[in-house]
Amino acid sequence: MAEIKGIEGLTTEQINKELQRGAKFVVFQYCISLIVVTFRRSSDIYFIREGESAVGKGIGFTLLTFFIGWWGIPWGPIYTIGSLYTNLSGGKDVTQEVLNASHQSAQHV
């Protein structure tokens, strides 16, 4: 599983309380094109607390994609538009996947 940013110093209980208040785990997409090849990747996982701006947390990935994503043919524009839409919508919510993975790892301990 990818590294989770934003949970440093929090206990499991504190994370669960934040999730009950509306926090979520998200990933952002980014796209890099080099004329004949285009790469679309996901960021590490970010913990976004209720009231925090997910769009603000993903601005670096959004800017990277905006400036470097378009240039690959044919997938550059397609992946760039998709990545920008995802990031400007607050990222892809992966909360359920993170919770499922944490429950599975807890059962194997």
Secondary structure, 3 states (H helix, E strand, C coil): CCCEECCCCCCHHHHHHHHHCCCEEEECEEEEECCCCEEEEECCEEEECCCCCHHHHCHHHHHHHHHHCCCCCCHHHHHHHHHHHHHHCCCEECHHHHHHHHHHHHHCC
